[in-house]
Amino acid sequence: MNCWKCFNVSKDIGTIKLAIFSLLGMVSFFIVFNLCFHYHQTSTEKPWTDGLILIICLLLIVPVHKLLHGVPIWITGQKAELAIKKINHLPMLYCNIKGLIPKSTAILSLGCPVVTLTVAMIVLTVLFPNQASEWALVGAVHFGLSVFDIFYLVHLITAPAHTYIEDDPYGCKILVKDTLNNEALH
Protein backbone atom coordinates (compact mmCIF):
# COMPACT_ATOMS: atom_id res chain seq x y z
CA MET A 1 0.00 0.00 0.00
CA ASN A 2 1.13 3.51 -0.83
CA CYS A 3 0.02 6.62 1.01
CA TRP A 4 -2.01 8.73 -1.43
CA LYS A 5 -2.73 11.48 1.08
CA CYS A 6 -2.18 12.11 4.76
CA PHE A 7 -4.17 14.85 6.47
CA ASN A 8 -5.19 16.19 9.84
CA VAL A 9 -8.11 18.61 9.63
CA SER A 10 -7.24 20.31 12.92
CA LYS A 11 -3.71 21.06 11.78
CA ASP A 12 -4.52 21.74 8.11
CA ILE A 13 -7.34 24.20 8.76
CA GLY A 14 -6.51 25.27 12.30
CA THR A 15 -8.52 25.00 15.48
CA ILE A 16 -9.63 28.65 15.43
CA LYS A 17 -11.01 28.37 11.88
CA LEU A 18 -12.67 25.05 12.75
CA ALA A 19 -14.32 26.67 15.77
CA ILE A 20 -15.56 29.54 13.58
CA PHE A 21 -16.92 27.13 10.94
CA SER A 22 -18.54 25.09 13.72
CA LEU A 23 -20.20 28.18 15.19
CA LEU A 24 -21.41 29.29 11.76
CA GLY A 25 -22.72 25.77 11.12
CA MET A 26 -24.61 25.79 14.42
CA VAL A 27 -26.21 29.17 13.83
CA SER A 28 -27.12 28.30 10.23
CA PHE A 29 -28.64 24.95 11.24
CA PHE A 30 -30.66 26.58 14.03
CA ILE A 31 -32.04 29.29 11.71
CA VAL A 32 -32.91 26.91 8.85
CA PHE A 33 -34.41 24.32 11.21
CA ASN A 34 -36.56 26.93 12.94
CA LEU A 35 -37.68 28.40 9.63
CA CYS A 36 -38.72 24.96 8.42
CA PHE A 37 -40.44 23.67 11.56
CA HIS A 38 -41.33 26.55 13.87
CA TYR A 39 -44.77 27.07 12.34
CA HIS A 40 -45.88 23.70 13.78
CA GLN A 41 -45.84 25.02 17.36
CA THR A 42 -49.35 25.13 18.79
CA SER A 43 -48.68 26.40 22.31
CA THR A 44 -46.32 28.96 23.76
CA GLU A 45 -46.29 27.63 27.33
CA LYS A 46 -43.32 25.46 28.21
CA PRO A 47 -43.42 22.91 31.04
CA TRP A 48 -40.37 22.63 33.31
CA THR A 49 -39.59 19.19 31.88
CA ASP A 50 -38.58 20.77 28.53
CA GLY A 51 -35.46 22.24 30.12
CA LEU A 52 -34.61 18.91 31.75
CA ILE A 53 -35.03 17.04 28.45
CA LEU A 54 -32.88 19.65 26.71
CA ILE A 55 -30.05 19.28 29.24
CA ILE A 56 -30.16 15.47 29.03
CA CYS A 57 -30.11 15.57 25.22
CA LEU A 58 -27.19 18.02 25.18
CA LEU A 59 -25.23 15.80 27.58
CA LEU A 60 -25.91 12.69 25.48
CA ILE A 61 -25.24 14.21 22.05
CA VAL A 62 -21.45 13.64 22.05
CA PRO A 63 -21.51 10.00 23.26
CA VAL A 64 -24.32 9.13 20.83
CA HIS A 65 -22.46 10.88 18.00
CA LYS A 66 -19.27 8.90 18.69
CA LEU A 67 -21.22 5.65 19.06
CA LEU A 68 -22.87 6.23 15.67
CA HIS A 69 -19.42 6.61 14.09
CA GLY A 70 -18.69 3.03 15.11
CA VAL A 71 -21.96 1.45 13.92
CA PRO A 72 -21.10 1.15 10.17
CA ILE A 73 -17.66 -0.17 11.07
CA TRP A 74 -19.04 -2.81 13.44
CA ILE A 75 -21.75 -3.82 10.94
CA THR A 76 -19.10 -4.50 8.29
CA GLY A 77 -17.13 -6.66 10.73
CA GLN A 78 -14.26 -4.22 11.24
CA LYS A 79 -12.90 -3.31 14.66
CA ALA A 80 -13.43 0.05 16.33
CA GLU A 81 -13.48 1.06 19.95
CA LEU A 82 -14.66 4.02 21.94
CA ALA A 83 -11.88 5.49 24.07
CA ILE A 84 -11.48 8.43 26.41
CA LYS A 85 -8.32 10.51 26.14
CA LYS A 86 -7.39 13.55 28.19
CA ILE A 87 -6.47 16.66 26.25
CA ASN A 88 -5.52 19.68 28.35
CA HIS A 89 -6.95 17.88 31.42
CA LEU A 90 -10.36 17.51 29.73
CA PRO A 91 -11.72 14.05 28.91
CA MET A 92 -12.45 13.59 25.19
CA LEU A 93 -14.35 10.65 23.71
CA TYR A 94 -12.95 9.12 20.51
CA CYS A 95 -13.92 6.33 18.13
CA ASN A 96 -10.63 4.59 17.28
CA ILE A 97 -10.61 2.43 14.16
CA LYS A 98 -8.33 -0.60 14.24
CA GLY A 99 -6.61 -1.44 10.95
CA LEU A 100 -7.56 -0.46 7.42
CA ILE A 101 -11.14 0.14 6.32
CA PRO A 102 -12.44 0.64 2.77
CA LYS A 103 -13.23 4.18 1.63
CA SER A 104 -16.98 3.40 1.43
CA THR A 105 -17.06 2.23 5.06
CA ALA A 106 -15.17 5.34 6.18
CA ILE A 107 -17.64 7.58 4.35
CA LEU A 108 -20.58 5.76 5.98
CA SER A 109 -18.88 6.03 9.37
CA LEU A 110 -18.36 9.78 9.03
CA GLY A 111 -21.83 10.47 7.60
CA CYS A 112 -23.85 8.20 9.90
CA PRO A 113 -24.06 10.56 12.93
CA VAL A 114 -24.89 13.64 10.83
CA VAL A 115 -27.68 11.96 8.88
CA THR A 116 -29.08 9.84 11.73
CA LEU A 117 -29.28 12.58 14.35
CA THR A 118 -30.56 15.22 11.91
CA VAL A 119 -33.36 12.86 10.84
CA ALA A 120 -34.02 12.10 14.53
CA MET A 121 -34.38 15.83 15.30
CA ILE A 122 -36.81 16.23 12.38
CA VAL A 123 -38.89 13.24 13.54
CA LEU A 124 -38.93 14.51 17.14
CA THR A 125 -40.02 17.95 15.92
CA VAL A 126 -42.89 16.42 13.94
CA LEU A 127 -43.93 14.23 16.89
CA PHE A 128 -43.48 16.97 19.52
CA PRO A 129 -43.97 20.31 17.74
CA ASN A 130 -44.15 22.33 20.98
CA GLN A 131 -40.48 21.46 21.62
CA ALA A 132 -39.32 22.49 18.12
CA SER A 133 -36.92 25.09 19.52
CA GLU A 134 -35.31 22.53 21.84
CA TRP A 135 -34.85 20.01 19.02
CA ALA A 136 -33.44 22.78 16.83
CA LEU A 137 -30.91 23.66 19.55
CA VAL A 138 -29.86 20.02 20.04
CA GLY A 139 -29.60 19.56 16.27
CA ALA A 140 -27.61 22.78 15.92
CA VAL A 141 -25.11 21.75 18.60
CA HIS A 142 -24.77 18.36 16.91
CA PHE A 143 -24.29 19.94 13.49
CA GLY A 144 -21.60 22.19 14.95
CA LEU A 145 -19.79 19.10 16.23
CA SER A 146 -20.20 17.46 12.82
CA VAL A 147 -18.38 20.21 10.92
CA PHE A 148 -15.12 18.40 11.68
CA ASP A 149 -16.54 15.21 10.12
CA ILE A 150 -17.75 17.12 7.07
CA PHE A 151 -14.22 18.36 6.38
CA TYR A 152 -12.96 14.78 6.64
CA LEU A 153 -15.74 13.66 4.27
CA VAL A 154 -14.58 16.18 1.65
CA HIS A 155 -11.09 14.64 1.72
CA LEU A 156 -12.45 11.10 1.46
CA ILE A 157 -14.91 11.82 -1.35
CA THR A 158 -12.13 13.31 -3.48
CA ALA A 159 -9.92 10.22 -2.98
CA PRO A 160 -9.61 7.56 -5.71
CA ALA A 161 -12.31 4.86 -5.79
CA HIS A 162 -10.57 1.77 -4.40
CA THR A 163 -8.65 3.20 -1.46
CA TYR A 164 -8.35 2.27 2.17
CA ILE A 165 -8.38 4.52 5.19
CA GLU A 166 -6.11 4.20 8.19
CA ASP A 167 -6.89 6.06 11.38
CA ASP A 168 -3.71 7.49 12.83
CA PRO A 169 -3.09 9.39 16.09
CA TYR A 170 -1.67 12.23 13.97
CA GLY A 171 -4.42 12.30 11.36
CA CYS A 172 -5.83 10.13 8.64
CA LYS A 173 -4.07 8.26 5.85
CA ILE A 174 -5.63 7.43 2.49
CA LEU A 175 -3.87 4.39 1.08
CA VAL A 176 -3.92 2.95 -2.45
CA LYS A 177 -2.81 -0.49 -3.55
CA ASP A 178 0.67 -0.68 -5.00
CA THR A 179 -0.46 -1.89 -8.46
CA LEU A 180 2.80 -1.05 -10.23
CA ASN A 181 4.84 -3.56 -8.18
CA ASN A 182 2.09 -6.20 -8.36
CA GLU A 183 1.91 -5.98 -12.17
CA ALA A 184 5.71 -6.27 -12.47
CA LEU A 185 5.68 -9.54 -10.46
CA HIS A 186 3.17 -11.25 -12.77
C-alpha positions in Angstrom: 0.0 0.0 0.0 1.1 3.5 -0.8 0.0 6.6 1.0 -2.0 8.7 -1.4 -2.7 11.5 1.1 -2.2 12.1 4.8 -4.2 14.8 6.5 -5.2 16.2 9.8 -8.1 18.6 9.6 -7.2 20.3 12.9 -3.7 21.1 11.8 -4.5 21.7 8.1 -7.3 24.2 8.8 -6.5 25.3 12.3 -8.5 25.0 15.5 -9.6 28.6 15.4 -11.0 28.4 11.9 -12.7 25.0 12.7 -14.3 26.7 15.8 -15.6 29.5 13.6 -16.9 27.1 10.9 -18.5 25.1 13.7 -20.2 28.2 15.2 -21.4 29.3 11.8 -22.7 25.8 11.1 -24.6 25.8 14.4 -26.2 29.2 13.8 -27.1 28.3 10.2 -28.6 25.0 11.2 -30.7 26.6 14.0 -32.0 29.3 11.7 -32.9 26.9 8.9 -34.4 24.3 11.2 -36.6 26.9 12.9 -37.7 28.4 9.6 -38.7 25.0 8.4 -40.4 23.7 11.6 -41.3 26.6 13.9 -44.8 27.1 12.3 -45.9 23.7 13.8 -45.8 25.0 17.4 -49.3 25.1 18.8 -48.7 26.4 22.3 -46.3 29.0 23.8 -46.3 27.6 27.3 -43.3 25.5 28.2 -43.4 22.9 31.0 -40.4 22.6 33.3 -39.6 19.2 31.9 -38.6 20.8 28.5 -35.5 22.2 30.1 -34.6 18.9 31.7 -35.0 17.0 28.4 -32.9 19.6 26.7 -30.1 19.3 29.2 -30.2 15.5 29.0 -30.1 15.6 25.2 -27.2 18.0 25.2 -25.2 15.8 27.6 -25.9 12.7 25.5 -25.2 14.2 22.0 -21.4 13.6 22.0 -21.5 10.0 23.3 -24.3 9.1 20.8 -22.5 10.9 18.0 -19.3 8.9 18.7 -21.2 5.7 19.1 -22.9 6.2 15.7 -19.4 6.6 14.1 -18.7 3.0 15.1 -22.0 1.4 13.9 -21.1 1.1 10.2 -17.7 -0.2 11.1 -19.0 -2.8 13.4 -21.7 -3.8 10.9 -19.1 -4.5 8.3 -17.1 -6.7 10.7 -14.3 -4.2 11.2 -12.9 -3.3 14.7 -13.4 0.0 16.3 -13.5 1.1 20.0 -14.7 4.0 21.9 -11.9 5.5 24.1 -11.5 8.4 26.4 -8.3 10.5 26.1 -7.4 13.5 28.2 -6.5 16.7 26.3 -5.5 19.7 28.4 -6.9 17.9 31.4 -10.4 17.5 29.7 -11.7 14.0 28.9 -12.5 13.6 25.2 -14.4 10.6 23.7 -12.9 9.1 20.5 -13.9 6.3 18.1 -10.6 4.6 17.3 -10.6 2.4 14.2 -8.3 -0.6 14.2 -6.6 -1.4 11.0 -7.6 -0.5 7.4 -11.1 0.1 6.3 -12.4 0.6 2.8 -13.2 4.2 1.6 -17.0 3.4 1.4 -17.1 2.2 5.1 -15.2 5.3 6.2 -17.6 7.6 4.3 -20.6 5.8 6.0 -18.9 6.0 9.4 -18.4 9.8 9.0 -21.8 10.5 7.6 -23.8 8.2 9.9 -24.1 10.6 12.9 -24.9 13.6 10.8 -27.7 12.0 8.9 -29.1 9.8 11.7 -29.3 12.6 14.3 -30.6 15.2 11.9 -33.4 12.9 10.8 -34.0 12.1 14.5 -34.4 15.8 15.3 -36.8 16.2 12.4 -38.9 13.2 13.5 -38.9 14.5 17.1 -40.0 17.9 15.9 -42.9 16.4 13.9 -43.9 14.2 16.9 -43.5 17.0 19.5 -44.0 20.3 17.7 -44.1 22.3 21.0 -40.5 21.5 21.6 -39.3 22.5 18.1 -36.9 25.1 19.5 -35.3 22.5 21.8 -34.8 20.0 19.0 -33.4 22.8 16.8 -30.9 23.7 19.6 -29.9 20.0 20.0 -29.6 19.6 16.3 -27.6 22.8 15.9 -25.1 21.7 18.6 -24.8 18.4 16.9 -24.3 19.9 13.5 -21.6 22.2 14.9 -19.8 19.1 16.2 -20.2 17.5 12.8 -18.4 20.2 10.9 -15.1 18.4 11.7 -16.5 15.2 10.1 -17.8 17.1 7.1 -14.2 18.4 6.4 -13.0 14.8 6.6 -15.7 13.7 4.3 -14.6 16.2 1.7 -11.1 14.6 1.7 -12.4 11.1 1.5 -14.9 11.8 -1.3 -12.1 13.3 -3.5 -9.9 10.2 -3.0 -9.6 7.6 -5.7 -12.3 4.9 -5.8 -10.6 1.8 -4.4 -8.6 3.2 -1.5 -8.3 2.3 2.2 -8.4 4.5 5.2 -6.1 4.2 8.2 -6.9 6.1 11.4 -3.7 7.5 12.8 -3.1 9.4 16.1 -1.7 12.2 14.0 -4.4 12.3 11.4 -5.8 10.1 8.6 -4.1 8.3 5.8 -5.6 7.4 2.5 -3.9 4.4 1.1 -3.9 3.0 -2.4 -2.8 -0.5 -3.6 0.7 -0.7 -5.0 -0.5 -1.9 -8.5 2.8 -1.1 -10.2 4.8 -3.6 -8.2 2.1 -6.2 -8.4 1.9 -6.0 -12.2 5.7 -6.3 -12.5 5.7 -9.5 -10.5 3.2 -11.3 -12.8 
